[in-house]
Amino acid sequence: MNEQSFIEYCRNSGLSLTDKELQKFVQYYEILIKYNEITNLTSITAKEEVFLKHFYDSLTLLIYHQLSHGITLCDVGAGAGFPSIPLKIVRPDLKITIIDSLGKRIDFINYLVKMLDLKDVEAYHARAEDFAKQKRETFDVVTARAVARLNILSELCIPLVKVNGEFIAMKGQSGFEELQEANNAITTLGCKLATQYEFNLPEDAGKRFIFAFTKITKTPNKYPRNYGQIKNKPL
């Protein structure tokens, strides 16, 4: 996916990018590749693949799901900034919080945010289960992309979501299987499935699922547990 086809696929999906927004994506790519030489941020480095598998894939959240104006959004395990930075480029009204357990990734995010001149973006070096102790049930939307299986991811993300807010999980080909596996975790943590989207990325880049869960009750105080328990004994 080159720059022109990126614009066209976005336009055909209802996202009309401005020249300024496209330039930010080009700059994002250049910064990512340069930084990737010293810090391993992504194994995907070809320009066409980054635009398809990172940038466009991140924007599918906006293509398929509506986010209200000015909401607070927390991106758990954002890595090199996906999906939150592409979302922020297209939707500058969003108030973004990024957390990642690796300090070098957060250093990159802070540098990227400065270079792209993005406002209302905060990045924290923290584990999600620890961050939930400080920011419990404070975000309108919490999202994550390619972090962990859904039954594990749910316990990392849902405690951060406000009641009546949303947990949005972006998943790959195993999405439906993971959804079934995570049913007990989703319910126990106070959410219910509101909407699900199944689609294929352009250029035969694979199947994707987006699951949007609504938080209907507060998460019990004993969650999240420490990561060892979450991983070894998923709900």
Secondary structure, DSSP 4 states (H G I P E B T S, - for coil): --HHHHHHHHHHTT----HHHHHHHHHHHHHHHHHHTTS---S--SHHHIIIIIIIHHHHHHHHS---TT-EEEEET-TTTTTHHHHHHH-TTSEEEEEES-HHHHHHHHHHHHHTT--SEEEEE--HHHHHHHSTT-EEEEEEESSS-HHHHHHHHGGGEEEEEEEEEEE-TTHHHHHHHTHHHHHHTTEEEEEEEEEE-TTT--EEEEEEEEE-SPPPTT-S--HHHHHHS--
